[in-house]
Amino acid sequence: MESTVGSTTGQDEHVNELRQSAFVRPLLEADDLDNSCQRNSKQQMLLCGLLAKKAVDAGLTVKPYIKTSLSPGSGVVTYYLRESGVMPYLSQLGFDVVGYGCMTCIGNSGPLPEPVVEAITQTVNESWNALAAPSDTLYYWNPKSTYIKSPPFFENLV
């Protein structure tokens, strides 16, 4: 697989790639993450680390427009990922600890990469930034937000 991380490719090329990719079309789910806040400290997180090791060993990389983060449910997860030796592989793929508990899902893991923000600004359909409720009320949110899932109170709204 061709690596684009750390390449000299210009930002404009990434923006064009984003615009034409299926990645942008389905509501720009622009975050990729290993997140255990729902699972607290289950050892299944070790599988994420082992998968990261296999990916690095195979020479796979993460595209620069994919937002990566790791927000374990507790410090116990960080401890056993570090002690098992998989933390460097997670980090090499961009999955560094950004905090504990609810971070990434609620937008607290930092901004999106600039090429993604530019692609969103230039490409996103404005209706993607609003949700209509049965009461005909529109709920807007910032298109630069890092939400990967609608907050629970948006579920079942049309």
FENFEN-V928974 format. One record per residue. N is the residue number from 1. SS is DSSP state (H for helix, E for strand, C for the rest). OMEGA is omega in radians with two decimals (999 if undefined). D_LAST is the distance of its C-alpha to the last C-alpha in whole Angstrom. Layout:
BEGIN
N|SS|OMEGA|D_LAST ; N|SS|OMEGA|D_LAST
END
This chain:
BEGIN
1|C|-3.10|40 ; 2|C|3.13|40 ; 3|C|3.03|40 ; 4|C|3.13|39 ; 5|C|3.11|39 ; 6|C|3.13|42 ; 7|C|-3.13|42 ; 8|C|3.14|44 ; 9|C|-3.11|41 ; 10|C|3.12|40 ; 11|H|-3.12|36 ; 12|H|3.12|36 ; 13|H|3.11|36 ; 14|H|3.12|33 ; 15|H|3.11|31 ; 16|H|3.11|32 ; 17|H|3.12|31 ; 18|H|-3.10|28 ; 19|H|-3.04|27 ; 20|H|-3.06|28 ; 21|C|3.05|27 ; 22|H|3.13|24 ; 23|H|-3.10|23 ; 24|H|-3.00|22 ; 25|H|-3.07|20 ; 26|C|3.06|17 ; 27|C|3.04|16 ; 28|C|3.03|19 ; 29|C|-2.92|19 ; 30|C|3.13|22 ; 31|E|2.99|24 ; 32|C|-3.09|26 ; 33|C|2.85|27 ; 34|E|-3.02|29 ; 35|E|-3.10|28 ; 36|C|-3.08|29 ; 37|C|3.10|28 ; 38|C|-3.04|26 ; 39|C|-3.13|29 ; 40|C|-3.05|31 ; 41|C|-3.13|35 ; 42|C|-3.09|35 ; 43|C|3.07|37 ; 44|C|3.09|35 ; 45|H|3.07|34 ; 46|H|3.10|38 ; 47|H|3.08|36 ; 48|H|3.12|34 ; 49|H|3.11|38 ; 50|H|3.08|40 ; 51|H|3.10|37 ; 52|H|3.11|38 ; 53|H|3.12|41 ; 54|H|-3.13|41 ; 55|H|3.13|39 ; 56|H|3.13|42 ; 57|H|-3.14|44 ; 58|C|3.12|43 ; 59|C|3.13|43 ; 60|C|3.11|39 ; 61|C|3.12|37 ; 62|C|3.10|34 ; 63|C|-3.08|33 ; 64|C|3.13|33 ; 65|C|3.08|30 ; 66|C|3.13|28 ; 67|E|-3.13|28 ; 68|C|3.07|30 ; 69|C|3.09|30 ; 70|E|3.11|31 ; 71|E|-3.12|30 ; 72|C|3.11|32 ; 73|C|3.12|31 ; 74|C|3.10|35 ; 75|H|3.10|38 ; 76|H|3.14|39 ; 77|H|3.12|37 ; 78|H|3.14|39 ; 79|H|-3.07|42 ; 80|H|3.01|42 ; 81|H|3.13|41 ; 82|H|-3.11|43 ; 83|H|3.14|46 ; 84|H|3.09|45 ; 85|C|-3.10|46 ; 86|C|-3.10|42 ; 87|H|3.11|41 ; 88|H|3.13|43 ; 89|H|3.07|41 ; 90|H|-3.13|38 ; 91|H|-3.14|39 ; 92|H|3.11|40 ; 93|C|3.10|37 ; 94|C|-3.13|35 ; 95|C|3.08|34 ; 96|C|3.13|36 ; 97|E|3.13|35 ; 98|C|-3.12|33 ; 99|C|-3.12|33 ; 100|C|-3.13|32 ; 101|C|-3.07|29 ; 102|C|3.12|26 ; 103|C|-3.02|27 ; 104|C|-3.04|25 ; 105|C|-3.11|21 ; 106|C|3.03|21 ; 107|C|-3.09|23 ; 108|C|-3.11|26 ; 109|C|3.11|28 ; 110|C|-3.06|29 ; 111|C|3.02|28 ; 112|C|3.06|27 ; 113|C|-3.07|30 ; 114|H|3.10|31 ; 115|H|3.12|31 ; 116|H|3.11|27 ; 117|H|3.14|26 ; 118|H|3.13|28 ; 119|H|3.12|26 ; 120|H|-3.11|23 ; 121|H|-3.08|24 ; 122|H|-2.94|26 ; 123|H|-2.96|23 ; 124|C|3.03|20 ; 125|C|-3.08|17 ; 126|H|-3.12|16 ; 127|H|3.09|13 ; 128|H|-3.09|13 ; 129|H|-3.14|14 ; 130|E|3.10|11 ; 131|E|-3.14|7 ; 132|E|3.08|6 ; 133|C|3.14|6 ; 134|C|-3.13|6 ; 135|C|-3.07|10 ; 136|C|3.06|9 ; 137|C|3.06|10 ; 138|E|3.08|10 ; 139|E|-3.10|11 ; 140|E|2.98|14 ; 141|C|-3.08|16 ; 142|C|3.13|19 ; 143|C|3.10|19 ; 144|C|-3.11|22 ; 145|C|-3.13|21 ; 146|C|3.09|22 ; 147|C|3.03|19 ; 148|C|3.14|18 ; 149|C|3.11|15 ; 150|C|3.05|13 ; 151|C|-3.05|14 ; 152|H|-3.10|14 ; 153|H|3.07|12 ; 154|H|-3.11|9 ; 155|C|3.13|9 ; 156|C|3.02|6 ; 157|C|-3.14|4 ; 158|C|999|0
END
